[in-house]
Amino acid sequence: MNKTELGIGVIGAGRIGTLRANMACKHPSVQFLAISDIDPDKSGLLAQRVGADFASSSNSAVISHPEVTSVIVSTPEHEHVAPILEALHLGKPVFVEKPLALTIADTDLLVEAADETGVELRIGYSRRHDRRWMLAKEQISQGRLGTVLGIQSRVYNTRSHMAEILKRSPEATPVLDALTYYVDMACWYLEDNKPIEVIARGQSKVYKEMGYDIHDVTWAIITFENGALVNLGICYALPAKYPTYGQSAKFEVLGDEGVILLDVDNKDSFLFTERGVPHAYVPDHEVTALFLQTNSSGDWAQGEYWGPIANETRSWLDHLATGSPCSHTTIREGRRTVEVTLAIEEAARTGRVVTLSGR
């Protein structure tokens, strides 16, 4: 098998950018690694830790570097557009953290640029690379459920975790930042069956008292063109020290010939310790009780990172190096998910039914 040597530019040296850089530096096809961050101390420190070849406080310096052949955009959500456009116009494939963008206008700008340049752009919905979700997709692809009639899912997390997300990106609501995973998953499982309508309701108390104009709880029903119904719910307002590192979810796929039930609360993996456990996402936050494996990106264990982010990153690098197929969200799938999540927000805010474009 022919393998292409890779030069990877990681844009953003935050939590996820750090994980991507750690995966990239160990991949056998990565011969050059560059890191950028608006904070030069962060980019320099990360570059030192992973043995990167180049570090800068300028995104452009990394994206345009002649040794960089592909770019990973791990900036806050509202800062995705500029580095993606620059990389696409330089002919460098892009992998960007979810969601693709926070507005339809920005999303369509990126779709147009990808079409115009013909350069590959994929979005990091890491749930696709969790073994449970991937196995579920395989059963659906093999036809073992028959026709999918409906999907029901809900995801919970703590208000302390959401507060950290809002610090990073004030426009990233629970729906746009977290429920987006489950919109992507539902649409992936209902491939070639377009969402056409959204009904949603939301409730606000906890975040309103904190000064944020977002919902504590949101429930939505999405209708697909063949009549399939998807019921998605989110509550990112659980008490601050509820024992989860991240997303606690359930996901049920109902077919006319079978059913898949995914229990991702991870209550079967429980830790209690009087010594306290540092929170994976919230600085200076410790819990004494924890459902292990609830960190949706994965976990460090025995000096290695294990889980969806690791699987997803390695799969992307394998794809670039060998041309092997990959399951990462495509540009049009990413656009569709942005449209659906924005429609959920609009429907919850207005109480109206929102019709989708069908794109």
C-alpha positions in Angstrom: 0.0 0.0 0.0 1.3 3.4 -1.0 1.4 5.9 1.9 1.7 9.7 1.7 3.9 11.6 4.1 1.8 14.2 6.0 2.5 17.6 7.3 -0.2 18.5 9.9 -1.1 22.0 11.1 -3.1 22.1 14.3 -5.0 25.5 14.6 -5.8 26.0 18.3 -3.9 24.7 21.3 -6.8 24.3 23.6 -8.1 21.0 25.1 -9.2 19.3 21.9 -6.3 20.8 19.8 -3.9 19.4 22.4 -5.5 15.9 22.0 -5.3 16.1 18.2 -1.7 17.2 18.3 -0.9 14.3 20.7 -2.4 11.8 18.2 -0.8 13.4 15.2 2.7 13.4 16.6 2.6 9.6 17.1 1.2 8.8 13.7 3.8 7.1 11.4 2.8 9.1 8.3 3.1 12.5 10.0 6.6 13.9 9.2 5.9 17.5 10.1 3.7 19.0 12.8 3.0 22.7 13.4 0.9 24.3 16.1 -0.8 27.8 16.2 -2.7 29.6 18.9 -3.5 33.2 19.5 -1.7 32.8 22.8 2.0 32.2 21.9 2.7 30.6 25.3 0.0 28.0 24.6 1.2 27.1 21.1 4.9 27.1 22.2 4.2 24.9 25.3 2.1 22.4 23.3 4.7 22.3 20.5 7.4 21.5 23.1 5.3 18.8 24.7 4.5 17.0 21.5 7.8 17.7 19.7 6.3 19.8 17.0 8.5 21.3 14.3 7.0 24.8 14.2 4.8 26.9 16.5 3.3 30.4 16.0 0.7 32.8 17.3 -0.4 33.3 13.7 -2.9 30.8 12.2 -1.8 31.9 8.7 1.8 31.2 9.4 0.9 27.6 10.1 -1.7 27.1 7.4 0.5 28.6 4.7 3.7 26.8 5.8 5.1 24.9 2.9 5.6 21.7 4.9 1.9 21.7 6.1 -0.2 19.5 3.8 -3.4 19.3 5.8 -5.0 21.4 8.6 -6.9 20.5 11.8 -9.1 23.4 13.0 -9.6 23.2 16.8 -10.4 26.8 17.5 -13.6 27.9 19.4 -16.7 27.4 17.4 -17.2 31.0 16.4 -13.6 31.1 14.9 -13.9 28.3 12.5 -14.6 30.1 9.2 -11.4 32.1 8.5 -8.8 29.3 9.0 -11.0 26.8 7.0 -11.3 29.2 4.1 -7.6 29.9 4.0 -6.7 26.2 4.0 -9.2 25.4 1.3 -8.0 28.1 -1.0 -4.4 26.8 -0.5 -5.6 23.3 -1.5 -5.1 21.8 1.9 -7.7 19.3 3.3 -9.4 20.4 6.5 -10.7 18.6 9.5 -12.7 20.9 11.8 -14.2 20.4 15.2 -18.0 20.3 15.3 -20.2 22.2 14.5 -19.0 23.4 11.1 -20.2 26.9 11.9 -22.8 28.7 14.1 -24.9 30.3 11.3 -26.3 29.1 8.0 -24.6 32.0 6.2 -21.2 30.9 7.4 -22.0 27.3 6.7 -23.0 28.0 3.1 -19.9 30.1 2.6 -17.8 27.1 3.6 -19.8 24.7 1.4 -19.3 27.1 -1.6 -15.6 27.3 -0.9 -15.3 23.5 -0.7 -17.2 23.1 -3.9 -15.2 25.8 -5.7 -11.8 24.4 -4.6 -12.6 20.7 -4.7 -10.7 20.3 -1.4 -11.9 17.9 1.2 -13.5 19.2 4.3 -14.7 16.9 7.1 -16.3 17.7 10.5 -15.3 16.0 13.8 -18.4 14.4 15.3 -16.5 12.0 17.5 -19.6 10.0 18.5 -19.3 8.3 15.1 -16.0 6.8 16.3 -17.3 5.4 19.6 -17.4 1.6 19.1 -21.1 1.4 20.3 -22.3 4.0 17.8 -20.2 2.6 14.9 -21.5 -1.0 15.6 -25.1 0.4 15.5 -24.5 2.0 12.2 -23.1 -1.3 10.8 -26.3 -3.1 11.9 -28.5 -0.5 10.2 -26.3 -0.6 7.0 -26.7 -4.4 7.0 -30.5 -4.0 7.0 -31.0 -5.8 10.3 -33.5 -3.2 11.5 -35.4 -3.1 8.3 -36.9 0.4 7.8 -36.1 2.8 10.6 -39.4 4.2 11.8 -38.1 6.4 14.5 -35.3 7.4 16.9 -35.4 8.6 20.5 -32.5 10.1 22.3 -31.6 12.3 25.2 -28.4 13.7 26.6 -27.6 15.1 30.1 -24.7 17.1 31.5 -23.9 19.5 34.3 -24.3 23.3 34.4 -20.6 23.6 35.4 -19.6 21.9 32.2 -21.9 24.1 30.1 -20.5 27.2 31.9 -17.0 26.3 30.6 -18.4 26.0 27.0 -20.0 29.4 27.3 -16.7 31.0 28.5 -15.1 29.7 25.3 -17.9 30.5 22.9 -20.9 32.5 24.2 -22.9 31.6 21.1 -22.5 27.9 21.6 -25.8 26.9 23.3 -26.5 23.3 24.5 -28.3 22.6 21.3 -25.7 24.0 19.0 -22.7 22.6 20.9 -23.9 19.2 22.3 -27.3 18.1 20.9 -25.6 18.6 17.5 -23.8 15.2 18.1 -27.2 13.5 18.2 -28.6 15.3 15.3 -25.6 14.2 13.3 -26.0 10.6 14.5 -29.7 10.5 13.7 -29.2 11.9 10.2 -26.3 9.4 9.7 -28.5 6.5 10.7 -31.3 7.8 8.5 -28.9 8.3 5.5 -30.5 9.4 2.3 -33.7 10.3 4.2 -33.8 14.1 4.6 -35.2 16.0 7.6 -38.0 18.3 6.6 -39.6 19.7 9.7 -38.8 20.6 13.3 -41.0 21.1 16.4 -39.3 22.0 19.7 -40.0 23.5 23.1 -37.5 24.8 25.7 -37.5 25.8 29.3 -35.3 28.4 31.0 -34.6 29.0 34.7 -31.1 28.0 35.7 -29.2 29.8 32.9 -31.6 32.8 33.0 -30.6 33.3 36.6 -26.9 33.0 35.6 -27.5 35.8 33.0 -27.6 33.6 29.8 -30.4 33.6 27.3 -30.4 29.9 26.7 -32.6 26.9 27.6 -32.0 24.5 30.5 -34.0 21.8 28.8 -34.9 21.5 25.1 -37.0 18.7 23.5 -37.5 18.4 19.7 -39.3 16.3 17.2 -37.8 16.1 13.7 -39.8 14.7 10.8 -38.0 13.1 7.9 -39.3 12.9 4.3 -40.4 9.2 4.6 -42.3 9.9 7.8 -39.7 8.7 10.2 -39.7 10.6 13.5 -36.7 11.6 15.7 -37.3 12.8 19.2 -34.2 14.5 20.7 -33.8 16.0 24.1 -31.1 17.8 26.1 -30.6 19.0 29.6 -27.2 20.6 30.3 -28.3 22.0 33.7 -27.8 19.1 36.1 -26.3 20.1 39.4 -22.6 21.1 39.2 -21.3 18.0 40.9 -23.5 15.4 39.3 -21.1 12.4 38.7 -20.5 12.8 35.0 -17.4 14.0 33.2 -19.4 14.9 30.2 -22.3 13.5 28.1 -24.7 11.0 29.6 -26.9 9.7 26.9 -29.5 7.2 25.7 -30.2 6.5 22.0 -32.8 4.1 20.7 -33.3 3.2 17.0 -36.7 1.6 16.2 -37.1 -0.3 12.9 -39.9 -2.4 11.5 -37.7 -5.6 11.8 -35.4 -4.7 14.7 -34.3 -2.3 17.4 -31.0 -1.0 18.8 -30.9 0.4 22.3 -27.7 2.3 23.4 -27.3 3.1 27.1 -24.5 5.6 27.3 -25.1 6.8 30.8 -22.2 4.6 31.8 -23.7 3.9 35.2 -22.1 0.5 35.1 -18.6 2.1 35.5 -18.7 3.9 38.9 -15.9 5.4 41.0 -16.2 6.8 44.5 -13.0 8.2 46.1 -12.5 10.4 49.2 -9.3 11.7 47.5 -11.4 13.5 44.8 -11.1 13.3 41.0 -10.2 16.3 38.9 -12.9 17.1 36.4 -11.8 16.4 32.8 -13.4 19.7 31.5 -13.9 22.1 34.4 -10.7 23.5 36.0 -10.4 23.5 39.8 -13.4 21.3 40.0 -13.3 17.9 41.8 -15.9 15.3 42.4 -15.8 12.3 44.8 -18.3 10.2 42.7 -17.9 9.6 39.0 -19.4 7.6 36.2 -16.3 6.5 34.4 -16.3 6.7 30.5 -18.7 9.6 30.5 -16.0 11.9 29.0 -17.3 11.9 25.5 -13.9 12.6 23.9 -12.2 9.7 25.7 -9.7 9.3 28.6 -6.0 9.1 29.4 -5.0 5.7 30.8 -1.5 4.2 31.1 0.1 7.1 29.3 -2.1 6.8 26.1 -5.4 8.5 25.1 -8.3 6.1 24.5 -11.7 6.7 23.0 -13.6 8.5 20.3 -11.3 11.4 19.7 -8.3 9.1 19.4 -10.1 6.8 17.0 -11.4 9.7 15.0 -8.0 11.4 14.7 -6.2 8.2 13.7 -8.9 7.4 11.2 -8.6 10.8 9.6 -4.8 10.6 9.4 -5.0 7.1 7.9 -7.5 8.4 5.3 -5.1 11.2 4.3 -2.1 8.9 4.2 -3.6 5.9 2.4 -6.8 7.0 0.8 -8.7 4.5 3.0 -12.5 5.2 3.4 -13.5 7.2 6.5 -16.8 7.8 8.3 -16.2 11.4 9.2 -19.0 13.8 8.6 -19.0 15.3 5.1 -19.4 19.0 4.3 -23.1 18.6 3.3 -23.9 16.4 6.3 -22.3 19.1 8.4 -24.4 21.8 6.8 -27.6 19.7 7.3 -26.8 19.3 11.0 -26.3 23.0 11.4 -29.6 23.8 9.8 -31.4 21.3 12.0 -29.9 22.5 15.2 -30.6 26.1 14.3 -34.2 25.1 13.5 -34.5 23.4 16.9 -33.4 26.7 18.6 -35.8 28.7 16.5 -38.8 26.4 17.1 -38.0 26.3 20.9 -37.8 30.1 21.0 -40.9 30.9 18.9 -43.1 27.9 19.5 -43.6 27.6 15.7 -43.1 24.7 13.4 -39.9 25.2 11.3 -39.7 23.9 7.8 -36.3 22.8 6.5 -34.7 23.5 3.1 -34.3 19.8 2.3 -30.7 20.4 1.2 
